[in-house]
Amino acid sequence: MSDKPAILGNTPVFRERLPIVQPTLPPFEAIASQVEEILSTGMLTKGKYLRLFEERLAEYLGVRHAVCVSSCTLGLALTYQGLELKGEVIVPSFTFMATVHPLVWVGVEPVFVDIDPHTWNIDPAKVEEAITPRTSGIVAVHNFGNPADVEILEDIARRHGLRLVFDAAHGFGALYQGKPVGGYGDAEVFSLSPTKLLVAGEGGVVATNDDALAEHIRIAREYGNDGRYGSNFPGLNARMPEFNAILGLKSLEMLEENAERRNQVVKRIRERLERLPGLNFQAIRPGNRCSYKDLSVLVDESKFGLTRDQLAQALDAENIETRKYHDPPVHTHNTYRHLRERHVGRLPVTEWVAPRSLSLPIYSHMDEAIADGICYAIERIYAHADAVRAALVAHQ
Ligand SMILES: Cc1ncc(COP(=O)(O)O)c(C=O)c1O
């Protein structure tokens, strides 16, 4: 019989709390001279580091334009605006709300469709079924960094004359058939916040091969100013400061190593946890690499013996922080209650996955002992699942 878990009175596997995420950042010395320079010159925004960062990003992603903005959320909003999305846009519900809210900001009605049960990405067959004469576009997500079915979606968009945007918030570090995601659809929009593999503090990148869209984003991030203090459309202030560009430049140099390292850590964890009944992970299509911005596990109570929430509570007692990312799914948010009728019974996979998926701690510099500790904690919780369930039910 293995050790009892902490929730049954044993010492926690981790003495100190293991956070869900830890950004892998450069040491201060690596950016000190540039930070010193912007402080002494006063060039805090719209400077040379932004230009250099955009150049390097475009080169890395293999796209004509990489336009930096202050967040992925605003990058999406300005992209939806620039592509003149209207009427209905098809979008997954099993995503973070920031994929969808910007659609509402530009006056579009989201039409939620289901995900694939294995990849947890938007299901192209469901996309095709949801197209109506009012549909103007499709928004897909590389969920948790798992590349979406980009070519199938491009084909659907082309055949129906629709715009196609990828919410690539989790996308840095993801490879589609060996190449970075970023050049698919009309645009791909990345996030550079601290939970991502490429970190600029806060920030976003709109990657596109469409010259007109890139020009739109450049003007839109400057209030819509046409250069003569007039405007042709309402923009916002969505600029990326120089400090963020400096940090992003250094982070980009570290990206490939971090993505590789993170994949090795995940491989170690997955191989061990996949042996336990009732735990499943995202399927990554052959030839692709997931960024593993998050490492989420699907907990099937009928085989594992505990629900997702019970496992989360037991891990909490082991000092392991977890998150229930994408639960509740976006179509159930109050913001979208007026659309509820339309989606009742239409998203069975989303409704199965969302209450069962649990994101475990993962970061690029996680050492093997930490990874093994997470696995060990889950194994001992599984080994005592009946007692854990009884203890949790008694304490309710
Ligand atoms: C899928 C998805 N889209 C958009 C965003 C918004 O990114 P940002 O915080 O840079 O606005 C996030 C944030 O993590 C996200 O997970």
The ligand as an SDF file (V2000), in Angstrom:
LIG
                    3D

 16 16  0  0  0  0  0  0  0  0999 V2000
   -7.3670   31.8900  -25.1680 C   0  0  0  0  0  0  0  0  0  0  0  0
   -7.0090   33.2640  -24.6940 C   0  0  0  0  0  0  0  0  0  0  0  0
   -7.3290   34.3250  -25.4780 N   0  0  0  0  0  0  0  0  0  0  0  0
   -7.0230   35.5790  -25.1240 C   0  0  0  0  0  0  0  0  0  0  0  0
   -6.3670   35.8410  -23.9320 C   0  0  0  0  0  0  0  0  0  0  0  0
   -6.1060   37.2540  -23.5430 C   0  0  0  0  0  0  0  0  0  0  0  0
   -4.7280   37.5440  -23.4960 O   0  0  0  0  0  0  0  0  0  0  0  0
   -4.2510   38.9170  -22.8340 P   0  0  0  0  0  0  0  0  0  0  0  0
   -4.2290   38.6830  -21.3560 O   0  0  0  0  0  0  0  0  0  0  0  0
   -2.8800   39.1360  -23.3930 O   0  0  0  0  0  0  0  0  0  0  0  0
   -5.2110   39.9760  -23.2400 O   0  0  0  0  0  0  0  0  0  0  0  0
   -6.0060   34.7850  -23.0950 C   0  0  0  0  0  0  0  0  0  0  0  0
   -5.2990   35.0380  -21.8350 C   0  0  0  0  0  0  0  0  0  0  0  0
   -4.6210   34.1960  -21.3070 O   0  0  0  0  0  0  0  0  0  0  0  0
   -6.3500   33.4660  -23.4740 C   0  0  0  0  0  0  0  0  0  0  0  0
   -6.0780   32.4270  -22.6720 O   0  0  0  0  0  0  0  0  0  0  0  0
  1  2  1  0
  2  3  1  0
  2 15  2  0
  3  4  2  0
  4  5  1  0
  5  6  1  0
  5 12  2  0
  6  7  1  0
  7  8  1  0
  8  9  2  0
  8 10  1  0
  8 11  1  0
 12 13  1  0
 12 15  1  0
 13 14  2  0
 15 16  1  0
M  END
$$$$
